[in-house]
Amino acid sequence: MKAVSVEELPAGKWHLEIKLDGYRAIAVLNEGEVELWSRNRKVLTGDYPEVVAALQKLTCHNAVIDGEIVALDPQGRSRFQLLQSRGTGEARPPIVYYVFDLLFHDGRSRLEEPIEQRQNALQVVVGKKLGTVRCSPVFDTEPAKLLAAVREQGLEGVVAKQPGSTYEPDQRSRTWLKLKVHGEQEFVIGGFSAPRKSRKHFGAILVGYYEGRKLRYAGRVGTGFDTALLASLHREFKRRGAEECPFAEMPREAGVNDVTWVRPELVAQVRFAEWTSDGLLRQPVFLGLRKDKRPRDVVREAAPLADEK
């Protein structure tokens, strides 16, 4: 089940949660065996042994749990770019699986139950200890107050869920809404520019999003890369070389001799200040590759909420 991106929360009462910045993951537990699956049905089990070990300790015969795998910074905030350091030889950040829904439990489906019942049952299964597996907190407060706290603490946003709502698999339902206070979303990589000055491998990536079947151009992202990342991404690009521009329209600032096109198969997570009036990203920063999203699922999301201060 997916949330709809909005710029304003409709009136009424909502269950509010913090929008996490990691990999969405479904956990399947069966008599001590655990599998982790990404939203595009890729196996994540081997990537997060600490999560698997924690799930194996839960007291249930079988369950299907929805949540998000995140890496935490020293302040306890989820940071997508920290997930990228795993496997690179850098110190491993703390990994937590924040769970927020229980779809199946001990032989019966809970999809049609109200969200309150599902989350109460999940709390019983997981417990209240702040270990590797934790229940995502639900806040009973005014949305404006939580959004202000989220902005102050440098978090990504808020997810609002309608009381009494059921779980709708594979649907982007308006009973789940997401509001962002910072510009951050996925984009499809369609090309890269030549390196300049002392930089090696490439200068910037050219990114876009799908509007129907058309890949719309959103701009160049030239920051957020270190030397190792430039090299590894360049290897991925060379495997995906393309002769023609994959975007529906030729980027205006991209000269023919400056850009090498690639097949639109890689998805990047990008943080940015805002959308410009001509539909391009302002001050974009590369955060990492997303292996859990299909390129065709990448669309332009609602703009981040303006700071009212």
N, C-alpha and C positions, 0 to 999 in steps of 0.2 A: 504494500500500500504506500502511495506516495502523496506528499503534500503539494498543494497549489501555492505558488508564489504570489503574494499580494503586497500592495503598497499601503493598505489600510485594513484594519481588522473590523469586520461588521459588528454592529451593536449586539449585545447579548453576553451571556456567561460562557466562558471558555476554560478548559483545562490548559494551563500554560506550562511549557517545558523549555529548557535552554536548547537552542539549535546547536548541535554538536558538529565538529569539524574533523571528520574521519571517514572510515569506510563503513557503509551500511552493511550489516551482516545478519543472516538468518542462522541460528544455531539449531541443529537437529540432534536430540539426545535420545538414545535407545539402549536401555539396559547397560549403562556405563560407556557405551560408544558415543563419540561426539563427532559431528561434521559441522564445518562452518562454510557457508555459501554467500557469495557476493550477490548484489542485486541483478547482475547479468549472468548469474548461474555459474560463476567460476569458483572452484574449490579454494578456500582460504585456510583449511585446517592445518596444513604444514607450516604456514607463515606465522601463526600465533600460538605456539605451544603453551604459553602461560595461560591463555584464555581457555584452551582445551582442558588443561589440568584443573582449572578452577571449576569449569562446568561439570567435570566428572564427579565432583564432590557434592553436587546438588542432590537433595533427597527426593528423587522422583524416578519412576520407571521409564517414562518417555515424555518428551515435550518438544514443542517447536516454539522458539523464542525469537523475537525481533529486537534488534538493537543496533548499536554503532560502536565499532572498534576505534578507539582514539589513543593518541599519544599525548601525554600531559607535560606541560612546561613546568618550571619551578614554582609557579604560582597556582598550579592545578588547573590551568586552562587547556582545553583541547586545541591542538595545533596540527593542521594537516601536514605541513612541511616537515615536522618531526618524524612522521611515519616514513618519510623518504630516507632517513638516515639508517634505517634497519638494513643490514646486509652490506653496508659500505665500510665497515670497520670502525665506525664511530661508536661512542658510548650509546647503549640502547636506552631510550627514554622509557619512563613508566608507561605500560600499556594497560588500558582499562576497557572492558566491554560494558558499556552502559546499555541496559536493557529497558525497553519501554512497552512491550506487548507480549502476551501469551496467546498463541494461536491454537495450540493443541496441548493437552495435558493428561497423562495417565489414561489413555484410551479414548478420550472424547475431544471433539472439536469445540473450540470456544469462539469461533469466528462470529457467530450471531449474537453473542452475549454483549451487553453494554460495556463500554470501555472501562467503567468503574469496576465491574466484576473481574474483568480480565487483569487489570492492574493490581487489584487486591490479591488475586490468586498468585500473580507473579511475585508479589512481595513475600508471600508465604514460602514460595519455592526458593527464592534467592536469599531471603533474610535481610537484615539491616546492617550487616558488617560492611565496611568500606574496603573490600578486597579487590581482586582483579575483575570480578563480576559485581556490578552495582545496579540497583534500580535508578533510572533517571528521575530526579526529583520533579514532582508536580507542584506548581505554585498556585495558591488560591489568593490572588491579589489583582489589583487593577493592571491591565496590560501596559498602560503608560508608565507605571512605577517599575515594572520588571524591565521594560525596554530601556528606561533610563539607567537602571543598574547594569544591564548588559552592555550598554554603550560605555559607561564609566569604567567597567572592568575589561574592556577590549575584547568582548566576546562577539560571536558572529550574528546572533539574532535569537528569535523566539519562534517556537512551534506552538500553535493553538489548536486544540482538539475539542470537537463538539461533545458536550456531555451526552451520554446515552448512545453514542455512535457505535456501529458495528465495525468489524475489520473487513475491508474490501481488497482482496488480493489482486495485484497487478493493475490496480486502478489509481489514477491521480484524482483523489476525491476532495471536494470542497468541505468535507467534515474535518479535514486536516489542512491547516493553512500555515505558511511560513512567512515571517517578516524578517528582513535583514537590516541591520544597522550599519553594516560595512559592505561595500561592493566586493563580492566574491562569488564566482561560479565556474562551471566547466566550459571549455571551448575546444573546438576541434582544430588540430594543427593542419594547415594546408600548404605550408612552405616555410623556407628559411632564407634569410639574407646573408650575403657574404660578410665575413669578418672584417673589421677595420682596426687600424692601429695595431696594438699589441695583442688583441684578442685572437684566439685560435678557434677553428672549427666553423663557427657561424656567428653572425651578429645579433639577429633577432628572429623570433618565430612569428609567422603570420597566422592569425587565428580567426575563427568564425563560429557561427551557430546555424542550426537548421531552421528554416522557415518553410514548412512543407517539405518538398524534395530539394529545395535550393539551399546551398550552403552560402550564407551571407557573411561578408567580410566584416570583422570587428576591429582590426588594427594589428599593430606590431607590438610584441612583448620583448624587450631587450634587457631587462634586469631580473635578478633572482637566480642567476646561474653562477656556479663556481667552476673551476677548471675541470674537475672530474665529471661534473654534470654536462658541461659543454661537449666533452668527448663521448660520453655514453649516449646522449641524445643524438649526436651527429651519426653515430653508428646505426641507431634506429632509423634515422632519416634516409641514410644511404640504401637501406633495404627496401625503402618505399618510394623510390624516385618515380616521378611522373613527368610526362612531356607537356601536359596541358594544365592550365590553372584550374583548380577544383572549385573555386568560388564562382558564384553565379555572375558576378561582375568583376572585371579586372580591377584590383586595388589601384587607386589613383596615384598613390605615392610610390608604387613598386615598379621600378624600371625592369625591363626584360633581362638586362645583364646583371641585375642585382639579386634576383630571387631564383632559388631552385624550388620547384614544386614537388610536393610529395602526395601520395595517396592519403585521403582523409581518414586515417585509421587510428590515430593517436589522440587521446583526450588529455588536455592540460587543465590543471586547477590554477586559476588566476585571480589575484586580488587587485582591485582598481579603485580609483577615487570616485568616478562617476562616468556616465555616458555623455559624450559631447552632443551638441545639437545636430551634427551630421552622422550620428550613429556609430561613433568610434569610442574606444576605451581611452580614458585619461589616466595617466600614471599607472599603467598596469605592471604587475610584478608576478613572475612565474613562481608557483609554490611547489609544483610537482606533477607527475603523470598520474592519471587515474586509470587503474586497471579494472575498476568495478563498474564502468559506465560504457555503454555502446555509443559510438559517435552519433548515430541517428537519433538518440534520445536527447541530444544536447540542443536546447532551445534558449532563446533570450528570456531571462527571468526578470521579475519586477525589480525596479530600481531600489537601492537601499533607502531607508527612511531618512529624511532630512533631520538634522539636529536642530531642535527648536530653540536652543540657547541663543 
